[in-house]
Amino acid sequence: MRRIIISLILVAAGFVGGTYAARARVPEIDKVSGVTGKNSPIADQVDFEPFWKAWNVLNEKYVPPDASATSTNDKLIFNQKLVWGAIEGLAAGVGDPYTAFFPPEDTKIFKSDISGNFEGVGMEIAIKDDVLTVIAPLNGSPAEKAGVKAGDKIIEIDAKTTRDLSVEEAVSQIRGPRGTSVKLTLVRAKMDEPLTISVTRDVIDIPALKTETKVGERGSVFVIHLYSFSASSPTLFRDALEKFANSGTDKLIIDLRGNPGGYLEAAVDMASWFLPEGKVVVREYFGEGKEEEVHRSKGYDVFSENLKIVILIDGGSASASEILAGALREQKKIPLVGEKTFGKGSVQELVDITRNTSLKVTVARWLTPNGLSISERGLEPDYKVSITKEDIEKSRDPQLEKAIEIVFR
């Protein structure tokens, strides 16, 4: 079993147990010129001489700010920091924004995040097109209440540029104790100038879903607004479907807008209510020449062909949202309405490097049942509908209106 994270930072992420752990050794203070304890054949094929030369130059020539820091213990601490920095460089070297090394403090923060217990602003962020980007603020979160929108580009945090900042470094700057605030400078589509928003941090309670019935001249439509794929989401989704079954309508809209993802198992379970047993929900691709893992429907499949259903998506729909939407479109021809999804289709595994450090590494990619790479393309809607600034000001939702129109056809 592996620790698998299919969500992003600042929200509880899906994972299953199992780790690799090893104690890192602190290199000797004296000059070093080789690899100690190497166990990979790759180490024999790579020239490490430049690395050790740089290591020795730093030990011989670098002068710390504190001139009194010359004890053996100070030197050990210095060398340990070089170890962490070297591993961070290794992780950065693969060029993947989701692969990162967590030194002790960052490991503590990340494990707090995936447990779901943390204080912050409540939004999902990632690197997109080399820019720190908001995937979606969580429903009812401080970020949403302050006016942060899905797709916002974060160019400054507390007046400091985010250029060359990793997601993990951004998280450490954005999060903080309840009651404190952080200023985010954002670039938003269709706005000429950046805007600065102050967000007051709070305890983040990750929402799951809510339901409502829309009643019009042509009849009623049951809407499930799904905000995350948490551990409790499958049970709540089942209860919502039971309410739908008793609502007297056969028209259903599943709203995945602004849903940044969560547990893979939750997405598979939800898809199973609409798909026969054994139907592919998502494929897990591990690379050329490796056998893929296929996740299949559990076959609850309780709805008849009379069901009229539409799924709403936008740029804040990511990860597990894309898995569910992609599976239901390809396997049941359920139409998608809204805007293109975020395109977060990679799988991260959290590996313990030492007892208090860890490496989050991308180990696979998600493919839809028909083999579409979610990471490369995201999901394009069958009916593209945008929401304008005027729509927001007048409290209009043209995407939902389009979905309602479709279910009555």
BELMOKA-V634579 format. One line per field, one symbol per residue. ss: DSSP state (2 for helix, 1 for strand, 0 for the rest). phi: phi as a letter, one per 30 degrees, with the letter a starting at -180 (. if undefined). A space follows every 50 residues. Layout:
BEGIN
ss->???
phi->???
END
This chain:
BEGIN
ss->00011000100000000000000000000000000000002222000022 22222222222000000000022222222222222222222220000001 11022222222222200011001111110011111110000222220000 00111110011000002222222200000011111110000000111111 01100000111111110011111111001000222222222222200000 11111000000102222222200000000111111000000011110000 00000001111110000002222222222222001111000000011111 11000001111111111000001222200000110000222220000222 222222200
phi->.bdcccccdibecdabdjbcbaddcdedddebbaccidbcddddccdded ddddedddddcdcdecdddbdddedddedddddddddededdddicdcca ccdedddddddddddjcaclcibcbacbhibdbddaddeideddddjdbe jdcccbbhicdcdiddedddeddddldejdbbcccccceicdbdbcbccd dadccddcabbacccbdckcbccccccacdddeedddddddddddcdibc cbbcccdicdjldeeddddddddccdejddcaccccjeicddccccddid hccddddcbbccbadcdbhdddddddddddcbhddcbkbeddjccccccc cddbdbbabcbdcabdbdedjdddddbicdddbdbcccddeddchcbddd ddddeddcd
END
